[in-house]
Amino acid sequence: MIRLLKFTQKKRKLTVKKNKKLKAFLDDELKEMEKYKWIKSEEARKDLGEICCLEWIKKYAKEFREDWENINGKVKDESSEG
């Protein structure tokens, strides 16, 4: 999942240059997922990898985005606009 997010960030390179808020959001989201992965992997005493990232997305991504946008303002993803 982390590889997928990094690929998505590369794919959106032009958009991210135009939209610093999107880049900040993606960076903060990735940091939170990596923290979650680290904590869960430490508890299990083994690297849980992408399983934790998927779990974080299912459990926390929506709430994270809502909280992040309340603090930093709405994220406008220009790559999804037609």
N, C-alpha and C positions, 0 to 999 in steps of 0.2 A: 504494500500500500504506500509506503514511503517513496518507493521508486516511482509509483504511479503519480503521486503528488509532485515529485520533482520533474517528471516528464511533462505533467500538465503545466507546471510553472515555466518550463522551457518553451512549450508550445504557445503559451500566452505571452511570450517575451515582449512583443510590441505593445500589447494591451497593458501589461504591467508597467512598462515605461510611461505610458500615458496615465495610468491610474495607480498612483503610489499607495492609495488606501487599500486597493486590492492586494498589492504585494505585501503590505504590512499585515493584512488579515491572514493571508496564506502563510506567511512566516510565523505569526503567532499561533495559528491553528496547528501547524506542523510541530512547533515546540511543545504544545500541550499534549499532542499525541505521543511524542517521543518521551515525555515525562511519564505518561500513563503506562507506556510500554515498559519503561525502565522499572517502575514500581511493581507492576504485575510480574515481570520477569524475575525480579529480585525475590518476590514472595514465592514464586515457583522454583527458584534456584536453577532456572534455565531460560534461555532466550526464547520468548514466545512469538517474536517477530510480527508478521503481518496480521496474525490472529488478533492481537491486541489493538492494532490500528483499526481493524474492522469493528471490533467491539466498541472502541471509543467513538467511532462515527455513529454507530447505531444508538449508543447511550447518551452521548454528550454533544455531538456536532451542532444540532439545532439550538440547544440552549447556549452553547458557546457563541454561536453567531449572533443570537439575539442579545446576549450580554455585551459582546464586543461592539455591536452596532449601537447599543444604548450609550456606551462610553465614547466611541470614536466616530459615530455617524454611519449612515447607510453605505454599504459596499455596493458599488455599481460595476457589474461585470460586463464590460463592453463587448466581449467576445461572444456573448449569447444574444446580443441584439441583432435584429434583422435589418 
